[in-house]
Amino acid sequence: MTAYWTVSYAVLMTTKGTTGRVVRIDDETWADYEKACAEKGVARATDIRMYVVREVAAWRRRQRDINAAKNIAES
């Protein structure tokens, strides 16, 4: 079964087949972020993806540790 929803924001497919996300960042900050990323030699999208991957990995580790502590406490 396939479900479709109407959303009030743009959902774009990127060339890599992942869903594009829309974020709200003021123009001045976005322009300066482009400069900061250029100094690091990465695209803004790449930098954002790397940040999100790091944050999710850290969150998953915390969740794993919490669940391990619960298992130990219950045994």
N, CA, C, O and CB atoms as a CASP TS submission, in Angstrom:
PFRMAT TS
TARGET T0000
AUTHOR 0000-0000-0000
METHOD Language model
MODEL 1
PARENT N/A
ATOM      1  N   MET     1       0.850  -1.177   0.000  1.00  0.00           N
ATOM      2  CA  MET     1       0.000   0.000   0.000  1.00  0.00           C
ATOM      3  C   MET     1       0.893   1.236   0.000  1.00  0.00           C
ATOM      4  O   MET     1       1.871   1.300   0.745  1.00  0.00           O
ATOM      5  CB  MET     1      -0.966   0.000   1.225  1.00  0.00           C
ATOM      6  N   THR     2       0.566   2.188  -0.811  1.00  0.00           N
ATOM      7  CA  THR     2       1.317   3.434  -0.890  1.00  0.00           C
ATOM      8  C   THR     2       0.448   4.570  -0.397  1.00  0.00           C
ATOM      9  O   THR     2      -0.723   4.673  -0.763  1.00  0.00           O
ATOM     10  CB  THR     2       1.803   3.702  -2.329  1.00  0.00           C
ATOM     11  N   ALA     3       1.023   5.423   0.432  1.00  0.00           N
ATOM     12  CA  ALA     3       0.285   6.579   0.943  1.00  0.00           C
ATOM     13  C   ALA     3       0.963   7.854   0.458  1.00  0.00           C
ATOM     14  O   ALA     3       2.189   7.912   0.355  1.00  0.00           O
ATOM     15  CB  ALA     3       0.205   6.553   2.501  1.00  0.00           C
ATOM     16  N   TYR     4       0.186   8.845   0.170  1.00  0.00           N
ATOM     17  CA  TYR     4       0.709  10.128  -0.263  1.00  0.00           C
ATOM     18  C   TYR     4       0.153  11.213   0.642  1.00  0.00           C
ATOM     19  O   TYR     4      -1.018  11.174   1.020  1.00  0.00           O
ATOM     20  CB  TYR     4       0.357  10.405  -1.743  1.00  0.00           C
ATOM     21  N   TRP     5       0.991  12.180   0.989  1.00  0.00           N
ATOM     22  CA  TRP     5       0.562  13.297   1.810  1.00  0.00           C
ATOM     23  C   TRP     5       0.860  14.594   1.093  1.00  0.00           C
ATOM     24  O   TRP     5       1.834  14.689   0.347  1.00  0.00           O
ATOM     25  CB  TRP     5       1.246  13.268   3.182  1.00  0.00           C
ATOM     26  N   THR     6       0.041  15.574   1.310  1.00  0.00           N
ATOM     27  CA  THR     6       0.297  16.911   0.803  1.00  0.00           C
ATOM     28  C   THR     6       1.013  17.678   1.896  1.00  0.00           C
ATOM     29  O   THR     6       0.559  17.701   3.040  1.00  0.00           O
ATOM     30  CB  THR     6      -1.023  17.630   0.366  1.00  0.00           C
ATOM     31  N   VAL     7       2.123  18.305   1.556  1.00  0.00           N
ATOM     32  CA  VAL     7       2.886  19.071   2.533  1.00  0.00           C
ATOM     33  C   VAL     7       2.934  20.519   2.108  1.00  0.00           C
ATOM     34  O   VAL     7       2.760  20.838   0.932  1.00  0.00           O
ATOM     35  CB  VAL     7       4.306  18.506   2.695  1.00  0.00           C
ATOM     36  N   SER     8       3.173  21.399   3.070  1.00  0.00           N
ATOM     37  CA  SER     8       3.175  22.832   2.774  1.00  0.00           C
ATOM     38  C   SER     8       4.579  23.367   2.527  1.00  0.00           C
ATOM     39  O   SER     8       4.789  24.580   2.546  1.00  0.00           O
ATOM     40  CB  SER     8       2.531  23.597   3.910  1.00  0.00           C
ATOM     41  N   TYR     9       5.524  22.496   2.301  1.00  0.00           N
ATOM     42  CA  TYR     9       6.894  22.909   2.044  1.00  0.00           C
ATOM     43  C   TYR     9       7.445  22.119   0.870  1.00  0.00           C
ATOM     44  O   TYR     9       6.890  21.088   0.489  1.00  0.00           O
ATOM     45  CB  TYR     9       7.774  22.716   3.297  1.00  0.00           C
ATOM     46  N   ALA    10       8.519  22.598   0.308  1.00  0.00           N
ATOM     47  CA  ALA    10       9.111  21.943  -0.847  1.00  0.00           C
ATOM     48  C   ALA    10       9.826  20.666  -0.427  1.00  0.00           C
ATOM     49  O   ALA    10      10.596  20.666   0.534  1.00  0.00           O
ATOM     50  CB  ALA    10      10.081  22.888  -1.564  1.00  0.00           C
ATOM     51  N   VAL    11       9.575  19.598  -1.135  1.00  0.00           N
ATOM     52  CA  VAL    11      10.297  18.347  -0.940  1.00  0.00           C
ATOM     53  C   VAL    11      10.919  18.032  -2.286  1.00  0.00           C
ATOM     54  O   VAL    11      10.215  17.743  -3.254  1.00  0.00           O
ATOM     55  CB  VAL    11       9.353  17.170  -0.422  1.00  0.00           C
ATOM     56  N   LEU    12      12.214  18.088  -2.344  1.00  0.00           N
ATOM     57  CA  LEU    12      12.919  17.906  -3.602  1.00  0.00           C
ATOM     58  C   LEU    12      13.760  16.642  -3.551  1.00  0.00           C
ATOM     59  O   LEU    12      14.354  16.328  -2.519  1.00  0.00           O
ATOM     60  CB  LEU    12      13.795  19.124  -3.914  1.00  0.00           C
ATOM     61  N   MET    13      13.813  15.928  -4.643  1.00  0.00           N
ATOM     62  CA  MET    13      14.709  14.786  -4.730  1.00  0.00           C
ATOM     63  C   MET    13      16.045  15.301  -5.246  1.00  0.00           C
ATOM     64  O   MET    13      16.096  16.063  -6.212  1.00  0.00           O
ATOM     65  CB  MET    13      14.126  13.657  -5.658  1.00  0.00           C
ATOM     66  N   THR    14      17.099  14.889  -4.609  1.00  0.00           N
ATOM     67  CA  THR    14      18.416  15.305  -5.045  1.00  0.00           C
ATOM     68  C   THR    14      18.933  14.341  -6.100  1.00  0.00           C
ATOM     69  O   THR    14      18.294  13.329  -6.392  1.00  0.00           O
ATOM     70  CB  THR    14      19.386  15.385  -3.858  1.00  0.00           C
ATOM     71  N   THR    15      20.061  14.647  -6.656  1.00  0.00           N
ATOM     72  CA  THR    15      20.639  13.780  -7.686  1.00  0.00           C
ATOM     73  C   THR    15      21.093  12.450  -7.106  1.00  0.00           C
ATOM     74  O   THR    15      21.278  11.491  -7.855  1.00  0.00           O
ATOM     75  CB  THR    15      21.813  14.475  -8.365  1.00  0.00           C
ATOM     76  N   LYS    16      21.276  12.365  -5.798  1.00  0.00           N
ATOM     77  CA  LYS    16      21.701  11.111  -5.184  1.00  0.00           C
ATOM     78  C   LYS    16      20.510  10.282  -4.727  1.00  0.00           C
ATOM     79  O   LYS    16      20.693   9.230  -4.114  1.00  0.00           O
ATOM     80  CB  LYS    16      22.624  11.387  -4.006  1.00  0.00           C
ATOM     81  N   GLY    17      19.291  10.734  -5.013  1.00  0.00           N
ATOM     82  CA  GLY    17      18.112   9.967  -4.693  1.00  0.00           C
ATOM     83  C   GLY    17      17.609  10.134  -3.273  1.00  0.00           C
ATOM     84  O   GLY    17      16.694   9.420  -2.864  1.00  0.00           O
ATOM     85  N   THR    18      18.175  11.050  -2.511  1.00  0.00           N
ATOM     86  CA  THR    18      17.686  11.297  -1.162  1.00  0.00           C
ATOM     87  C   THR    18      16.741  12.485  -1.177  1.00  0.00           C
ATOM     88  O   THR    18      16.826  13.350  -2.049  1.00  0.00           O
ATOM     89  CB  THR    18      18.856  11.541  -0.184  1.00  0.00           C
ATOM     90  N   THR    19      15.857  12.518  -0.223  1.00  0.00           N
ATOM     91  CA  THR    19      14.899  13.612  -0.150  1.00  0.00           C
ATOM     92  C   THR    19      15.588  14.883   0.309  1.00  0.00           C
ATOM     93  O   THR    19      16.306  14.870   1.308  1.00  0.00           O
ATOM     94  CB  THR    19      13.745  13.262   0.792  1.00  0.00           C
ATOM     95  N   GLY    20      15.381  15.975  -0.403  1.00  0.00           N
ATOM     96  CA  GLY    20      15.906  17.268   0.007  1.00  0.00           C
ATOM     97  C   GLY    20      15.135  17.776   1.214  1.00  0.00           C
ATOM     98  O   GLY    20      13.937  17.517   1.335  1.00  0.00           O
ATOM     99  N   ARG    21      15.786  18.477   2.088  1.00  0.00           N
ATOM    100  CA  ARG    21      15.162  19.041   3.284  1.00  0.00           C
ATOM    101  C   ARG    21      15.197  20.557   3.195  1.00  0.00           C
ATOM    102  O   ARG    21      16.111  21.135   2.607  1.00  0.00           O
ATOM    103  CB  ARG    21      15.874  18.549   4.573  1.00  0.00           C
ATOM    104  N   VAL    22      14.208  21.187   3.777  1.00  0.00           N
ATOM    105  CA  VAL    22      14.142  22.638   3.781  1.00  0.00           C
ATOM    106  C   VAL    22      14.426  23.126   5.193  1.00  0.00           C
ATOM    107  O   VAL    22      13.790  22.686   6.151  1.00  0.00           O
ATOM    108  CB  VAL    22      12.758  23.143   3.280  1.00  0.00           C
ATOM    109  N   VAL    23      15.376  24.029   5.316  1.00  0.00           N
ATOM    110  CA  VAL    23      15.676  24.645   6.610  1.00  0.00           C
ATOM    111  C   VAL    23      15.599  26.159   6.453  1.00  0.00           C
ATOM    112  O   VAL    23      15.791  26.693   5.361  1.00  0.00           O
ATOM    113  CB  VAL    23      17.086  24.207   7.138  1.00  0.00           C
ATOM    114  N   ARG    24      15.321  26.826   7.539  1.00  0.00           N
ATOM    115  CA  ARG    24      15.224  28.284   7.508  1.00  0.00           C
ATOM    116  C   ARG    24      16.469  28.868   8.174  1.00  0.00           C
ATOM    117  O   ARG    24      16.679  28.719   9.378  1.00  0.00           O
ATOM    118  CB  ARG    24      13.921  28.780   8.221  1.00  0.00           C
ATOM    119  N   ILE    25      17.283  29.531   7.368  1.00  0.00           N
ATOM    120  CA  ILE    25      18.507  30.172   7.846  1.00  0.00           C
ATOM    121  C   ILE    25      18.581  31.529   7.171  1.00  0.00           C
ATOM    122  O   ILE    25      18.421  31.636   5.955  1.00  0.00           O
ATOM    123  CB  ILE    25      19.794  29.299   7.542  1.00  0.00           C
ATOM    124  N   ASP    26      18.823  32.563   7.958  1.00  0.00           N
ATOM    125  CA  ASP    26      18.856  33.903   7.355  1.00  0.00           C
ATOM    126  C   ASP    26      19.984  34.010   6.333  1.00  0.00           C
ATOM    127  O   ASP    26      20.982  33.293   6.413  1.00  0.00           O
ATOM    128  CB  ASP    26      19.024  34.984   8.445  1.00  0.00           C
ATOM    129  N   ASP    27      19.811  34.909   5.380  1.00  0.00           N
ATOM    130  CA  ASP    27      20.730  35.036   4.248  1.00  0.00           C
ATOM    131  C   ASP    27      22.164  35.336   4.677  1.00  0.00           C
ATOM    132  O   ASP    27      23.106  34.769   4.122  1.00  0.00           O
ATOM    133  CB  ASP    27      20.248  36.121   3.318  1.00  0.00           C
ATOM    134  N   GLU    28      22.338  36.215   5.652  1.00  0.00           N
ATOM    135  CA  GLU    28      23.682  36.587   6.090  1.00  0.00           C
ATOM    136  C   GLU    28      24.410  35.382   6.691  1.00  0.00           C
ATOM    137  O   GLU    28      25.572  35.129   6.373  1.00  0.00           O
ATOM    138  CB  GLU    28      23.614  37.734   7.114  1.00  0.00           C
ATOM    139  N   THR    29      23.730  34.656   7.548  1.00  0.00           N
ATOM    140  CA  THR    29      24.335  33.473   8.157  1.00  0.00           C
ATOM    141  C   THR    29      24.646  32.428   7.100  1.00  0.00           C
ATOM    142  O   THR    29      25.709  31.809   7.142  1.00  0.00           O
ATOM    143  CB  THR    29      23.411  32.882   9.228  1.00  0.00           C
ATOM    144  N   TRP    30      23.735  32.220   6.149  1.00  0.00           N
ATOM    145  CA  TRP    30      23.932  31.227   5.094  1.00  0.00           C
ATOM    146  C   TRP    30      25.141  31.585   4.232  1.00  0.00           C
ATOM    147  O   TRP    30      25.924  30.710   3.865  1.00  0.00           O
ATOM    148  CB  TRP    30      22.672  31.114   4.221  1.00  0.00           C
ATOM    149  N   ALA    31      25.292  32.865   3.910  1.00  0.00           N
ATOM    150  CA  ALA    31      26.435  33.314   3.110  1.00  0.00           C
ATOM    151  C   ALA    31      27.739  33.120   3.875  1.00  0.00           C
ATOM    152  O   ALA    31      28.729  32.661   3.305  1.00  0.00           O
ATOM    153  CB  ALA    31      26.270  34.793   2.712  1.00  0.00           C
ATOM    154  N   ASP    32      27.748  33.466   5.164  1.00  0.00           N
ATOM    155  CA  ASP    32      28.956  33.265   5.970  1.00  0.00           C
ATOM    156  C   ASP    32      29.261  31.787   6.161  1.00  0.00           C
ATOM    157  O   ASP    32      30.426  31.392   6.210  1.00  0.00           O
ATOM    158  CB  ASP    32      28.805  33.942   7.328  1.00  0.00           C
ATOM    159  N   TYR    33      28.222  30.972   6.270  1.00  0.00           N
ATOM    160  CA  TYR    33      28.408  29.526   6.392  1.00  0.00           C
ATOM    161  C   TYR    33      29.059  28.969   5.130  1.00  0.00           C
ATOM    162  O   TYR    33      29.904  28.077   5.205  1.00  0.00           O
ATOM    163  CB  TYR    33      27.060  28.822   6.656  1.00  0.00           C
ATOM    164  N   GLU    34      28.667  29.494   3.974  1.00  0.00           N
ATOM    165  CA  GLU    34      29.298  29.087   2.720  1.00  0.00           C
ATOM    166  C   GLU    34      30.795  29.388   2.749  1.00  0.00           C
ATOM    167  O   GLU    34      31.600  28.566   2.310  1.00  0.00           O
ATOM    168  CB  GLU    34      28.633  29.798   1.526  1.00  0.00           C
ATOM    169  N   LYS    35      31.171  30.555   3.260  1.00  0.00           N
ATOM    170  CA  LYS    35      32.583  30.929   3.358  1.00  0.00           C
ATOM    171  C   LYS    35      33.317  30.010   4.327  1.00  0.00           C
ATOM    172  O   LYS    35      34.430  29.565   4.046  1.00  0.00           O
ATOM    173  CB  LYS    35      32.725  32.393   3.805  1.00  0.00           C
ATOM    174  N   ALA    36      32.691  29.727   5.472  1.00  0.00           N
ATOM    175  CA  ALA    36      33.316  28.836   6.463  1.00  0.00           C
ATOM    176  C   ALA    36      33.527  27.447   5.880  1.00  0.00           C
ATOM    177  O   ALA    36      34.576  26.838   6.091  1.00  0.00           O
ATOM    178  CB  ALA    36      32.453  28.748   7.737  1.00  0.00           C
ATOM    179  N   CYS    37      32.547  26.946   5.156  1.00  0.00           N
ATOM    180  CA  CYS    37      32.679  25.625   4.540  1.00  0.00           C
ATOM    181  C   CYS    37      33.733  25.627   3.442  1.00  0.00           C
ATOM    182  O   CYS    37      34.481  24.661   3.291  1.00  0.00           O
ATOM    183  CB  CYS    37      31.337  25.168   3.971  1.00  0.00           C
ATOM    184  N   ALA    38      33.793  26.716   2.674  1.00  0.00           N
ATOM    185  CA  ALA    38      34.799  26.819   1.620  1.00  0.00           C
ATOM    186  C   ALA    38      36.203  26.758   2.213  1.00  0.00           C
ATOM    187  O   ALA    38      37.095  26.140   1.632  1.00  0.00           O
ATOM    188  CB  ALA    38      34.614  28.119   0.821  1.00  0.00           C
ATOM    189  N   GLU    39      36.404  27.395   3.364  1.00  0.00           N
ATOM    190  CA  GLU    39      37.709  27.336   4.025  1.00  0.00           C
ATOM    191  C   GLU    39      38.051  25.912   4.455  1.00  0.00           C
ATOM    192  O   GLU    39      39.220  25.528   4.469  1.00  0.00           O
ATOM    193  CB  GLU    39      37.731  28.267   5.239  1.00  0.00           C
ATOM    194  N   LYS    40      37.029  25.132   4.806  1.00  0.00           N
ATOM    195  CA  LYS    40      37.252  23.735   5.187  1.00  0.00           C
ATOM    196  C   LYS    40      37.340  22.831   3.970  1.00  0.00           C
ATOM    197  O   LYS    40      37.752  21.676   4.075  1.00  0.00           O
ATOM    198  CB  LYS    40      36.139  23.253   6.109  1.00  0.00           C
ATOM    199  N   GLY    41      36.953  23.357   2.816  1.00  0.00           N
ATOM    200  CA  GLY    41      37.013  22.584   1.580  1.00  0.00           C
ATOM    201  C   GLY    41      35.848  21.623   1.395  1.00  0.00           C
ATOM    202  O   GLY    41      35.981  20.601   0.722  1.00  0.00           O
ATOM    203  N   VAL    42      34.706  21.951   1.993  1.00  0.00           N
ATOM    204  CA  VAL    42      33.524  21.100   1.841  1.00  0.00           C
ATOM    205  C   VAL    42      32.320  21.951   1.450  1.00  0.00           C
ATOM    206  O   VAL    42      32.276  23.151   1.717  1.00  0.00           O
ATOM    207  CB  VAL    42      33.235  20.320   3.151  1.00  0.00           C
ATOM    208  N   ALA    43      31.363  21.316   0.823  1.00  0.00           N
ATOM    209  CA  ALA    43      30.114  21.991   0.489  1.00  0.00           C
ATOM    210  C   ALA    43      29.254  22.102   1.745  1.00  0.00           C
ATOM    211  O   ALA    43      29.393  21.308   2.675  1.00  0.00           O
ATOM    212  CB  ALA    43      29.353  21.232  -0.638  1.00  0.00           C
ATOM    213  N   ARG    44      28.373  23.085   1.762  1.00  0.00           N
ATOM    214  CA  ARG    44      27.482  23.247   2.919  1.00  0.00           C
ATOM    215  C   ARG    44      26.672  21.987   3.172  1.00  0.00           C
ATOM    216  O   ARG    44      26.546  21.551   4.316  1.00  0.00           O
ATOM    217  CB  ARG    44      26.541  24.434   2.708  1.00  0.00           C
ATOM    218  N   ALA    45      26.121  21.398   2.115  1.00  0.00           N
ATOM    219  CA  ALA    45      25.303  20.192   2.285  1.00  0.00           C
ATOM    220  C   ALA    45      26.125  19.059   2.896  1.00  0.00           C
ATOM    221  O   ALA    45      25.637  18.338   3.766  1.00  0.00           O
ATOM    222  CB  ALA    45      24.711  19.746   0.933  1.00  0.00           C
ATOM    223  N   THR    46      27.348  18.903   2.453  1.00  0.00           N
ATOM    224  CA  THR    46      28.229  17.869   3.005  1.00  0.00           C
ATOM    225  C   THR    46      28.507  18.129   4.472  1.00  0.00           C
ATOM    226  O   THR    46      28.476  17.204   5.284  1.00  0.00           O
ATOM    227  CB  THR    46      29.546  17.806   2.224  1.00  0.00           C
ATOM    228  N   ASP    47      28.780  19.379   4.821  1.00  0.00           N
ATOM    229  CA  ASP    47      29.068  19.740   6.207  1.00  0.00           C
ATOM    230  C   ASP    47      27.857  19.470   7.105  1.00  0.00           C
ATOM    231  O   ASP    47      27.994  18.954   8.214  1.00  0.00           O
ATOM    232  CB  ASP    47      29.478  21.220   6.299  1.00  0.00           C
ATOM    233  N   ILE    48      26.686  19.822   6.611  1.00  0.00           N
ATOM    234  CA  ILE    48      25.461  19.574   7.381  1.00  0.00           C
ATOM    235  C   ILE    48      25.256  18.081   7.564  1.00  0.00           C
ATOM    236  O   ILE    48      24.950  17.631   8.668  1.00  0.00           O
ATOM    237  CB  ILE    48      24.233  20.201   6.684  1.00  0.00           C
ATOM    238  N   ARG    49      25.422  17.297   6.487  1.00  0.00           N
ATOM    239  CA  ARG    49      25.260  15.841   6.590  1.00  0.00           C
ATOM    240  C   ARG    49      26.251  15.248   7.582  1.00  0.00           C
ATOM    241  O   ARG    49      25.884  14.391   8.386  1.00  0.00           O
ATOM    242  CB  ARG    49      25.439  15.182   5.214  1.00  0.00           C
ATOM    243  N   MET    50      27.507  15.696   7.534  1.00  0.00           N
ATOM    244  CA  MET    50      28.514  15.173   8.472  1.00  0.00           C
ATOM    245  C   MET    50      28.120  15.482   9.907  1.00  0.00           C
ATOM    246  O   MET    50      28.271  14.634  10.786  1.00  0.00           O
ATOM    247  CB  MET    50      29.906  15.766   8.168  1.00  0.00           C
ATOM    248  N   TYR    51      27.618  16.680  10.155  1.00  0.00           N
ATOM    249  CA  TYR    51      27.190  17.057  11.501  1.00  0.00           C
ATOM    250  C   TYR    51      26.036  16.171  11.970  1.00  0.00           C
ATOM    251  O   TYR    51      26.045  15.659  13.090  1.00  0.00           O
ATOM    252  CB  TYR    51      26.772  18.539  11.537  1.00  0.00           C
ATOM    253  N   VAL    52      25.047  15.999  11.098  1.00  0.00           N
ATOM    254  CA  VAL    52      23.882  15.201  11.469  1.00  0.00           C
ATOM    255  C   VAL    52      24.282  13.756  11.733  1.00  0.00           C
ATOM    256  O   VAL    52      23.806  13.151  12.693  1.00  0.00           O
ATOM    257  CB  VAL    52      22.815  15.263  10.370  1.00  0.00           C
ATOM    258  N   VAL    53      25.140  13.201  10.904  1.00  0.00           N
ATOM    259  CA  VAL    53      25.598  11.818  11.104  1.00  0.00           C
ATOM    260  C   VAL    53      26.316  11.683  12.444  1.00  0.00           C
ATOM    261  O   VAL    53      26.096  10.710  13.165  1.00  0.00           O
ATOM    262  CB  VAL    53      26.534  11.380   9.951  1.00  0.00           C
ATOM    263  N   ARG    54      27.175  12.648  12.787  1.00  0.00           N
ATOM    264  CA  ARG    54      27.876  12.607  14.088  1.00  0.00           C
ATOM    265  C   ARG    54      26.894  12.678  15.246  1.00  0.00           C
ATOM    266  O   ARG    54      27.015  11.922  16.210  1.00  0.00           O
ATOM    267  CB  ARG    54      28.887  13.762  14.197  1.00  0.00           C
ATOM    268  N   GLU    55      25.921  13.581  15.158  1.00  0.00           N
ATOM    269  CA  GLU    55      24.946  13.735  16.231  1.00  0.00           C
ATOM    270  C   GLU    55      24.101  12.477  16.411  1.00  0.00           C
ATOM    271  O   GLU    55      23.850  12.049  17.538  1.00  0.00           O
ATOM    272  CB  GLU    55      24.045  14.929  15.953  1.00  0.00           C
ATOM    273  N   VAL    56      23.666  11.888  15.303  1.00  0.00           N
ATOM    274  CA  VAL    56      22.842  10.681  15.385  1.00  0.00           C
ATOM    275  C   VAL    56      23.665   9.516  15.939  1.00  0.00           C
ATOM    276  O   VAL    56      23.162   8.734  16.746  1.00  0.00           O
ATOM    277  CB  VAL    56      22.263  10.319  13.995  1.00  0.00           C
ATOM    278  N   ALA    57      24.917   9.395  15.515  1.00  0.00           N
ATOM    279  CA  ALA    57      25.772   8.322  16.045  1.00  0.00           C
ATOM    280  C   ALA    57      25.957   8.475  17.550  1.00  0.00           C
ATOM    281  O   ALA    57      25.905   7.487  18.281  1.00  0.00           O
ATOM    282  CB  ALA    57      27.147   8.323  15.340  1.00  0.00           C
ATOM    283  N   ALA    58      26.171   9.699  18.019  1.00  0.00           N
ATOM    284  CA  ALA    58      26.331   9.945  19.457  1.00  0.00           C
ATOM    285  C   ALA    58      25.037   9.629  20.190  1.00  0.00           C
ATOM    286  O   ALA    58      25.075   9.036  21.268  1.00  0.00           O
ATOM    287  CB  ALA    58      26.751  11.407  19.722  1.00  0.00           C
ATOM    288  N   TRP    59      23.897  10.011  19.634  1.00  0.00           N
ATOM    289  CA  TRP    59      22.606   9.722  20.246  1.00  0.00           C
ATOM    290  C   TRP    59      22.384   8.212  20.331  1.00  0.00           C
ATOM    291  O   TRP    59      21.927   7.699  21.353  1.00  0.00           O
ATOM    292  CB  TRP    59      21.469  10.390  19.450  1.00  0.00           C
ATOM    293  N   ARG    60      22.712   7.508  19.244  1.00  0.00           N
ATOM    294  CA  ARG    60      22.543   6.048  19.245  1.00  0.00           C
ATOM    295  C   ARG    60      23.429   5.395  20.297  1.00  0.00           C
ATOM    296  O   ARG    60      23.006   4.446  20.957  1.00  0.00           O
ATOM    297  CB  ARG    60      22.863   5.469  17.859  1.00  0.00           C
ATOM    298  N   ARG    61      24.651   5.889  20.463  1.00  0.00           N
ATOM    299  CA  ARG    61      25.537   5.350  21.508  1.00  0.00           C
ATOM    300  C   ARG    61      24.928   5.568  22.887  1.00  0.00           C
ATOM    301  O   ARG    61      24.938   4.671  23.729  1.00  0.00           O
ATOM    302  CB  ARG    61      26.936   6.008  21.434  1.00  0.00           C
ATOM    303  N   ARG    62      24.395   6.777  23.110  1.00  0.00           N
ATOM    304  CA  ARG    62      23.759   7.054  24.407  1.00  0.00           C
ATOM    305  C   ARG    62      22.572   6.136  24.643  1.00  0.00           C
ATOM    306  O   ARG    62      22.386   5.630  25.750  1.00  0.00           O
ATOM    307  CB  ARG    62      23.307   8.518  24.483  1.00  0.00           C
ATOM    308  N   GLN    63      21.764   5.916  23.604  1.00  0.00           N
ATOM    309  CA  GLN    63      20.614   5.030  23.731  1.00  0.00           C
ATOM    310  C   GLN    63      21.055   3.605  24.033  1.00  0.00           C
ATOM    311  O   GLN    63      20.445   2.922  24.856  1.00  0.00           O
ATOM    312  CB  GLN    63      19.774   5.061  22.456  1.00  0.00           C
ATOM    313  N   ARG    64      22.111   3.159  23.371  1.00  0.00           N
ATOM    314  CA  ARG    64      22.642   1.814  23.614  1.00  0.00           C
ATOM    315  C   ARG    64      23.116   1.689  25.049  1.00  0.00           C
ATOM    316  O   ARG    64      22.843   0.686  25.710  1.00  0.00           O
ATOM    317  CB  ARG    64      23.794   1.494  22.644  1.00  0.00           C
ATOM    318  N   ASP    65      23.831   2.709  25.542  1.00  0.00           N
ATOM    319  CA  ASP    65      24.347   2.677  26.909  1.00  0.00           C
ATOM    320  C   ASP    65      23.209   2.704  27.929  1.00  0.00           C
ATOM    321  O   ASP    65      23.267   2.014  28.947  1.00  0.00           O
ATOM    322  CB  ASP    65      25.296   3.858  27.147  1.00  0.00           C
ATOM    323  N   ILE    66      22.189   3.490  27.659  1.00  0.00           N
ATOM    324  CA  ILE    66      21.031   3.554  28.560  1.00  0.00           C
ATOM    325  C   ILE    66      20.356   2.190  28.624  1.00  0.00           C
ATOM    326  O   ILE    66      20.019   1.705  29.704  1.00  0.00           O
ATOM    327  CB  ILE    66      20.020   4.639  28.091  1.00  0.00           C
ATOM    328  N   ASN    67      20.162   1.577  27.461  1.00  0.00           N
ATOM    329  CA  ASN    67      19.507   0.266  27.425  1.00  0.00           C
ATOM    330  C   ASN    67      20.370  -0.804  28.092  1.00  0.00           C
ATOM    331  O   ASN    67      19.839  -1.696  28.753  1.00  0.00           O
ATOM    332  CB  ASN    67      19.199  -0.136  25.975  1.00  0.00           C
ATOM    333  N   ALA    68      21.684  -0.729  27.929  1.00  0.00           N
ATOM    334  CA  ALA    68      22.576  -1.691  28.590  1.00  0.00           C
ATOM    335  C   ALA    68      22.493  -1.531  30.103  1.00  0.00           C
ATOM    336  O   ALA    68      22.464  -2.522  30.832  1.00  0.00           O
ATOM    337  CB  ALA    68      24.037  -1.506  28.109  1.00  0.00           C
ATOM    338  N   ALA    69      22.454  -0.291  30.578  1.00  0.00           N
ATOM    339  CA  ALA    69      22.359  -0.045  32.016  1.00  0.00           C
ATOM    340  C   ALA    69      21.031  -0.565  32.562  1.00  0.00           C
ATOM    341  O   ALA    69      20.987  -1.102  33.669  1.00  0.00           O
ATOM    342  CB  ALA    69      22.508   1.458  32.317  1.00  0.00           C
ATOM    343  N   LYS    70      19.950  -0.412  31.797  1.00  0.00           N
ATOM    344  CA  LYS    70      18.644  -0.929  32.216  1.00  0.00           C
ATOM    345  C   LYS    70      18.686  -2.450  32.317  1.00  0.00           C
ATOM    346  O   LYS    70      18.164  -3.036  33.266  1.00  0.00           O
ATOM    347  CB  LYS    70      17.539  -0.487  31.231  1.00  0.00           C
ATOM    348  N   ASN    71      19.315  -3.081  31.325  1.00  0.00           N
ATOM    349  CA  ASN    71      19.409  -4.547  31.316  1.00  0.00           C
ATOM    350  C   ASN    71      20.207  -5.045  32.535  1.00  0.00           C
ATOM    351  O   ASN    71      19.837  -6.039  33.159  1.00  0.00           O
ATOM    352  CB  ASN    71      20.074  -5.038  29.997  1.00  0.00           C
ATOM    353  N   ILE    72      21.282  -4.359  32.857  1.00  0.00           N
ATOM    354  CA  ILE    72      22.103  -4.738  34.009  1.00  0.00           C
ATOM    355  C   ILE    72      21.294  -4.554  35.297  1.00  0.00           C
ATOM    356  O   ILE    72      21.317  -5.412  36.179  1.00  0.00           O
ATOM    357  CB  ILE    72      23.413  -3.894  34.057  1.00  0.00           C
ATOM    358  N   ALA    73      20.588  -3.439  35.394  1.00  0.00           N
ATOM    359  CA  ALA    73      19.803  -3.166  36.593  1.00  0.00           C
ATOM    360  C   ALA    73      18.673  -4.187  36.772  1.00  0.00           C
ATOM    361  O   ALA    73      18.323  -4.538  37.898  1.00  0.00           O
ATOM    362  CB  ALA    73      19.227  -1.750  36.530  1.00  0.00           C
ATOM    363  N   GLU    74      18.114  -4.652  35.673  1.00  0.00           N
ATOM    364  CA  GLU    74      16.999  -5.606  35.739  1.00  0.00           C
ATOM    365  C   GLU    74      17.458  -7.034  35.955  1.00  0.00           C
ATOM    366  O   GLU    74      16.642  -7.897  36.279  1.00  0.00           O
ATOM    367  CB  GLU    74      16.182  -5.533  34.476  1.00  0.00           C
ATOM    368  N   SER    75      18.740  -7.304  35.784  1.00  0.00           N
ATOM    369  CA  SER    75      19.218  -8.701  35.936  1.00  0.00           C
ATOM    370  C   SER    75      19.702  -8.996  37.326  1.00  0.00           C
ATOM    371  O   SER    75      20.130 -10.116  37.606  1.00  0.00           O
ATOM    372  CB  SER    75      20.333  -8.990  34.961  1.00  0.00           C
TER
END
